[in-house]
Amino acid sequence: MSKAELAQQFAQALMLEQTRFIKQQLLAEPNNPYLHQFIHQLYLYSDQISLKDFIQLPALQQVIQKYAFELNLGAGLLEFIGVSAQKIHQLTVNSDTQINQVFSDESFELWLSKIVELDQLRHYIQANLAHNPHINYISLQLANQILESNTPWLDHLRKLKTPHSGIAAQILSFIQDQQQNIELKLEQQLAHALIKQLGQLILLPNLELTEIILQLWHDIKHKTLQEIFSQFQAIDFEEFFVLIYETWRQLRQGEYLQQLILDVAAEFYAYFADYPLQELLQSVGLTEQDLQQEAQRFLPYTLQSLEKQGVLDDILKRLIAPFYYSDSTHQFIAQYMQDQ
């Protein structure tokens, strides 16, 4: 056997032995010391590696562009969203949990105080109410419903069939025409009054507006989720989640939103570029102990599953095989054996 062939066989034997050794270390129990030491070293040296050493801004923006702007959910995941929405509806309509157990008084009052403080926004909304065609349409519809529900005595006259001819027919037709004109004017005036009252409500002094909204909150906060959400069907929940996703798909194609997200990413990168990775982890509340716990929680189970499937050896071999199949490695082994 030539030295070259002997070197190749020796390299193959070393590869198999290294595969066996690494697998033994990875599958060691309990509290895998190999993983523990690996994560410890990563965390230890993360204090010496800054964000800019770890990733460049163009690479970060490319990742954002791919997953935020271009990635679409598959049919299976969309179907899962539908199933989950139905499950959420089922749990909600059978829940005795009260609204204020989900959203506390303190949280509601904090949000309310901040919203009420937005005086400039409230003035802007009030100024645009009368000129918004959608608001005008809704107010007219509401006014029509109010008039119809509060004038049942006119319902007979509205539906009364006009005779074919004669003075009675002319009189009845005239009365109905006038009634329609009067009702139309009343609807328009009522719609205008509703918008005006809404504008005045929006511009109420902060204290008065807060008291009104808090009174409404006190009226509903003890209601259960069952009482509130029993008004909705399971399909409403499903369509709501799908609508959010479809809306996001539309919005993310806009140049403004894309540029906004990329600019925020650039600001984040500029602010934290010189931060060590360890400090970044700590800033979001992650310590080495947290990383160790999560690694021990998930990785051992995954590795054991790969071993049961008989693929762990193949994965490890593929990782280290290029070194042992390399001609330069064979030459090094052959040269080393010759020197000995």
Buried (B, 14 or more C-beta within 10 A) or exposed (E): EEBEEBBBEBBEEBBEEBBEEBBEBBBBEEEBEEBBEBBBEBBEEBEEEBBBEEEEBEEBBEEBBEEBBEEEEEEEEEEEBBEEBBEBBEEBBEBEEBBBEEEEEEEBBEEBEEEBEEEEEBEEBBEEBBEEEEBBEBBBEBBBEBBBEEBEEBEEEEEEEEEEEEEEEEEBEEEBEEBEEEBEEBBBEBBBEBBBEBBEEBBBEEEEBBEEBBEEBEEEBEEBBBBBBEEEEBEEBBBEBBEEBEEEEEEBEEEEBBEEBBEEBEEEBEEBBEBBBBBBBBEEEBEBEEBBEEBBEEBBEEBBEBBEEEEBBEEBBEEBBEEBEEEEBBEEBBEEEEEE
